Amino acid sequence: MSTKDVLINEIEEVPEPFLTEVLDFVHFLKAKIAREKFDVTIMSESSLGKDWLRPEEEDAWQGL
């Protein structure tokens, strides 16, 4: 049985009044994942920016 299956089974046993809390936690996790992806993008931008801002790169992309 996969972790997802176990989680679904566990959620099915949670009383209805608590399901909003479970849903809030799922939304929190999704936001955390999105934030981490964004952070990696920002960190790599400064590193890649050194190459992007070279005159050779500007020349290569002029025709687009």
Residue, then its C-alpha position, 0 to 999 in steps of 0.5 A: m500500500s502506498t503512502k498516499d493510500v495510507l493517508i487517504n485511509e487515515i483521512e477517511e477516519v478523521p471526524e468531519p469537524f477536523l477535516t478543515e484542519v487537515l485541508d489547511f495543512v495540505h494547503f500549507l504544504k503546497a504553499k511551502i513547496a511553491r515557496e521553496k521552488f521560488d527560493v531556488t529560482i531566485m538563488s539561481e538567478s543571481s548565479l545565472g545572471k552573470d552569464w545572461l548579462r554578458p555582451e556575447e549573450e545579448d548579441a546571440w539573442q538580438g535576432l529573436 
